[in-house]
Amino acid sequence: MKRSGRGLTSLLLVGCIGVAGCKKEEPPPPHPAAELPAPEDSPAQPTRPPEGTIPREGEAAANPPVHVVVPADGGTGAPVRTGDEAPQGDTAQAPAPAPAPAPANAADLPPEDLKNREWTARNVELKRRPGKSVTLRSVRAGQHADYDRVVFEFEGMQLPGYALEYVDKPIIQCGSGDPTPVAGQGWLQVRLTPARGHDDQGRATVAEREMKPGLPIILELERTCDFEGEVTWVLGNKKPNKFRVMELRDPARLVVDVQH
């Protein structure tokens, strides 16, 4: 009886092996897409932020990427832009460059009266507030197409006030009160204040007291005063023709033109 039981068990094992051999399952084939290479225009994998940095919240996809540097002490990092794109929003901006400094004494330069540039035979005057006398450095004269010109050049940027008028003879020296002869028939007096024609040692800054340029209209120039903040020159004109006055800068000059 025991032997027949063992035989039955053996038959059952053989049958099970046979059935299992007939129903062996193969693993499923791989998906076709898994074996294909990635196309060239596939989006690049996101690069890792530089070592020691973490992406700033909400800006991980920024272009160029923005990272927040984590200090070694664990404090709050300041935003660092890794590209050269201009900052936007409320990011800090570089301070504006300081304005160029104004030229020396620019605030003390009163405006020119452009009306004095018009031709006239009447008196012309421009007053300047009292102050340090401006030093006269040179006086020169020259001929132009329709007029003769006299240029009074001064030291620095300042110009003195001035008063021009035709005067009658005799022409008087202000210091001594003595009359002085001046050529011509129209004597245009040019008075400059506050001004001086000498330096701190009392030496004249314009050596010539009398000039005879021999121009068509201006025959002679005579200095008649350099005293107590006033310098006066008289233009001996052939006739009392119309004149005009102009102010020029760099260097500071007062120009007097007399029509032919």
C-alpha positions as CSV (number, residue, x, y, z in Angstrom):
1,M,0.0,0.0,0.0
2,K,2.8,2.5,0.8
3,R,4.6,1.6,-2.5
4,S,1.5,2.5,-4.6
5,G,1.3,5.9,-2.8
6,R,4.8,6.8,-3.6
7,G,4.2,5.9,-7.3
8,L,1.2,8.2,-7.4
9,T,3.2,11.0,-6.0
10,S,5.9,10.6,-8.6
11,L,3.3,10.6,-11.4
12,L,1.9,13.9,-10.1
13,L,5.3,15.5,-10.0
14,V,6.1,14.5,-13.6
15,G,2.8,15.9,-14.8
16,C,3.3,19.2,-13.1
17,I,6.8,19.6,-14.6
18,G,5.3,18.8,-18.0
19,V,2.6,21.4,-17.7
20,A,5.0,24.0,-16.4
21,G,7.3,23.4,-19.4
22,C,4.4,23.9,-21.8
23,K,3.3,27.3,-20.3
24,K,6.7,29.0,-19.8
25,E,6.2,32.8,-20.2
26,E,8.7,35.0,-22.0
27,P,9.5,38.6,-20.7
28,P,7.6,41.3,-22.7
29,P,9.6,43.0,-25.5
30,P,11.0,46.4,-24.6
31,H,9.1,49.5,-25.7
32,P,10.3,50.7,-29.1
33,A,10.9,54.3,-27.9
34,A,13.3,53.1,-25.3
35,E,15.9,52.0,-27.9
36,L,15.7,55.2,-30.0
37,P,18.3,58.0,-29.5
38,A,17.1,61.3,-28.3
39,P,16.5,63.8,-31.1
40,E,18.9,66.7,-31.5
41,D,16.3,69.4,-30.6
42,S,15.4,67.7,-27.3
43,P,15.5,70.2,-24.4
44,A,18.8,70.1,-22.5
45,Q,18.7,68.7,-19.1
46,P,18.7,71.5,-16.5
47,T,22.2,72.2,-15.3
48,R,23.0,72.2,-11.7
49,P,23.7,75.6,-10.0
50,P,27.3,76.4,-9.2
51,E,28.6,74.6,-6.2
52,G,27.7,76.5,-3.0
53,T,24.6,78.0,-4.5
54,I,20.9,77.2,-4.6
55,P,18.3,78.3,-7.1
56,R,16.4,81.4,-6.0
57,E,12.8,80.5,-5.4
58,G,10.6,81.2,-8.4
59,E,13.6,82.0,-10.7
60,A,15.0,78.6,-11.3
61,A,14.0,78.9,-15.0
62,A,15.4,82.4,-15.4
63,N,17.6,83.1,-18.5
64,P,20.3,83.6,-17.6
65,P,19.8,81.7,-14.3
66,V,19.8,83.6,-11.1
67,H,21.2,82.0,-8.0
68,V,21.4,83.0,-4.4
69,V,24.9,82.6,-2.9
70,V,24.8,80.9,0.5
71,P,27.5,82.5,2.8
72,A,29.7,80.2,4.8
73,D,28.1,81.3,8.0
74,G,24.7,80.3,6.9
75,G,23.3,83.8,6.6
76,T,20.9,85.1,4.0
77,G,22.6,85.2,0.6
78,A,22.5,88.1,-1.8
79,P,21.2,87.5,-5.3
80,V,23.9,87.0,-7.9
81,R,23.2,87.2,-11.6
82,T,25.3,84.7,-13.5
83,G,24.8,86.3,-16.9
84,D,25.4,89.7,-18.3
85,E,21.8,90.6,-18.7
86,A,20.8,94.1,-17.4
87,P,19.1,93.9,-14.0
88,Q,15.4,94.4,-13.8
89,G,12.7,95.3,-11.3
90,D,13.8,96.6,-7.9
91,T,17.4,95.5,-8.2
92,A,20.0,98.0,-7.0
93,Q,21.4,100.4,-9.6
94,A,24.8,102.0,-9.8
95,P,24.9,105.5,-8.4
96,A,24.6,108.3,-11.0
97,P,27.8,110.0,-11.9
98,A,28.4,113.3,-10.1
99,P,27.7,116.4,-12.2
100,A,30.7,118.2,-13.6
101,P,31.9,121.0,-11.4
102,A,30.9,124.5,-12.4
103,P,33.7,126.7,-13.6
104,A,35.3,128.9,-11.0
105,N,33.3,132.0,-10.2
106,A,30.6,131.0,-12.7
107,A,27.9,132.1,-10.3
108,D,29.5,135.6,-10.2
109,L,29.3,136.2,-13.9
110,P,26.4,138.5,-14.6
111,P,24.7,138.2,-17.9
112,E,25.6,140.4,-20.9
113,D,23.1,143.0,-22.0
114,L,22.7,142.0,-25.6
115,K,21.1,145.3,-26.5
116,N,24.6,146.8,-26.2
117,R,25.6,144.8,-29.3
118,E,23.4,147.1,-31.4
119,W,25.0,149.9,-33.3
120,T,24.4,153.3,-31.6
121,A,25.9,156.7,-31.0
122,R,24.2,157.1,-27.6
123,N,25.7,156.4,-24.2
124,V,26.0,152.8,-23.3
125,E,26.4,151.6,-19.7
126,L,26.5,148.2,-17.9
127,K,27.0,148.3,-14.1
128,R,28.5,145.5,-12.1
129,R,28.3,145.0,-8.4
130,P,31.3,146.4,-6.4
131,G,34.0,143.9,-5.8
132,K,37.7,143.2,-6.4
133,S,39.1,145.2,-9.3
134,V,39.6,143.2,-12.5
135,T,43.1,143.6,-13.9
136,L,43.5,144.8,-17.5
137,R,46.1,142.8,-19.3
138,S,46.2,144.1,-22.8
139,V,44.7,146.6,-25.3
140,R,44.9,146.1,-29.0
141,A,43.3,147.5,-32.1
142,G,42.7,146.2,-35.7
143,Q,40.8,146.9,-38.9
144,H,37.9,144.9,-40.2
145,A,35.8,145.2,-43.4
146,D,33.3,147.7,-42.1
147,Y,34.6,148.8,-38.7
148,D,37.7,149.2,-36.6
149,R,37.9,147.1,-33.4
150,V,39.5,147.7,-30.0
151,V,39.9,144.7,-27.6
152,F,40.4,145.1,-23.8
153,E,41.5,141.8,-22.3
154,F,41.3,141.0,-18.6
155,E,42.8,138.5,-16.2
156,G,40.6,135.6,-15.1
157,M,37.0,135.1,-16.0
158,Q,35.5,138.4,-14.7
159,L,34.7,141.5,-16.7
160,P,34.3,144.9,-15.2
161,G,31.3,147.2,-15.6
162,Y,31.6,149.8,-18.4
163,A,30.3,153.1,-19.6
164,L,30.9,154.5,-23.2
165,E,30.1,158.0,-24.4
166,Y,31.4,160.6,-26.8
167,V,32.9,163.5,-24.8
168,D,34.1,167.0,-25.7
169,K,37.6,168.5,-25.4
170,P,39.6,169.0,-23.3
171,I,40.4,165.3,-22.5
172,I,41.6,165.3,-18.9
173,Q,44.0,163.0,-17.0
174,C,42.1,161.8,-13.9
175,G,45.0,161.9,-11.5
176,S,46.6,165.2,-12.3
177,G,43.6,167.0,-13.9
178,D,45.9,168.0,-16.8
179,P,44.5,168.1,-20.3
180,T,46.0,165.7,-22.9
181,P,45.8,166.0,-26.6
182,V,44.0,163.2,-28.5
183,A,43.7,163.0,-32.3
184,G,40.4,163.0,-34.2
185,Q,37.0,164.7,-34.2
186,G,35.1,162.1,-32.2
187,W,36.4,161.1,-28.7
188,L,34.8,158.0,-27.5
189,Q,35.5,157.5,-23.7
190,V,35.6,153.9,-22.4
191,R,35.4,153.8,-18.6
192,L,35.9,150.4,-16.8
193,T,34.9,149.8,-13.2
194,P,36.0,148.1,-10.9
195,A,39.2,147.6,-12.8
196,R,42.9,148.4,-12.6
197,G,45.8,148.7,-15.0
198,H,48.6,147.7,-12.6
199,D,49.7,144.8,-10.5
200,D,50.1,144.5,-6.7
201,Q,53.5,146.2,-6.9
202,G,52.1,149.2,-8.8
203,R,53.6,148.2,-12.1
204,A,51.6,148.9,-15.2
205,T,50.1,145.8,-16.8
206,V,49.7,147.6,-20.2
207,A,53.0,149.4,-20.9
208,E,51.6,151.8,-23.6
209,R,49.7,154.8,-22.4
210,E,49.2,156.0,-25.9
211,M,48.7,154.1,-29.2
212,K,48.4,155.3,-32.7
213,P,47.2,152.4,-34.8
214,G,46.5,154.5,-37.9
215,L,43.2,152.8,-38.7
216,P,40.5,154.2,-41.0
217,I,38.4,155.5,-38.1
218,I,40.4,155.0,-34.9
219,L,43.4,157.3,-35.1
220,E,44.6,157.1,-31.5
221,L,44.0,155.4,-28.1
222,E,44.9,157.3,-24.9
223,R,44.8,156.0,-21.4
224,T,43.5,158.8,-19.2
225,C,42.9,157.1,-15.8
226,D,44.0,154.2,-13.6
227,F,43.0,155.3,-10.2
228,E,40.8,154.0,-7.3
229,G,39.2,151.1,-9.2
230,E,38.7,153.0,-12.5
231,V,40.5,152.5,-15.8
232,T,39.6,154.9,-18.7
233,W,40.7,154.9,-22.3
234,V,39.7,157.4,-24.9
235,L,39.4,156.4,-28.6
236,G,40.3,159.3,-30.9
237,N,38.0,158.7,-33.9
238,K,38.1,160.5,-37.2
239,K,34.3,161.1,-36.8
240,P,31.8,160.3,-34.0
241,N,30.5,157.2,-35.8
242,K,28.2,154.6,-34.3
243,F,29.8,151.9,-32.1
244,R,28.8,148.7,-30.4
245,V,30.0,146.7,-27.3
246,M,30.4,142.9,-27.0
247,E,31.5,140.7,-24.1
248,L,33.7,137.6,-24.9
249,R,35.0,134.9,-22.6
250,D,38.0,132.5,-22.3
251,P,39.8,134.9,-22.0
252,A,37.6,137.7,-20.7
253,R,37.4,140.5,-23.2
254,L,35.5,143.6,-23.9
255,V,35.2,144.5,-27.6
256,V,34.4,147.9,-28.9
257,D,33.7,148.3,-32.7
258,V,33.4,151.6,-34.4
259,Q,31.8,151.8,-37.8
260,H,33.7,153.1,-40.8
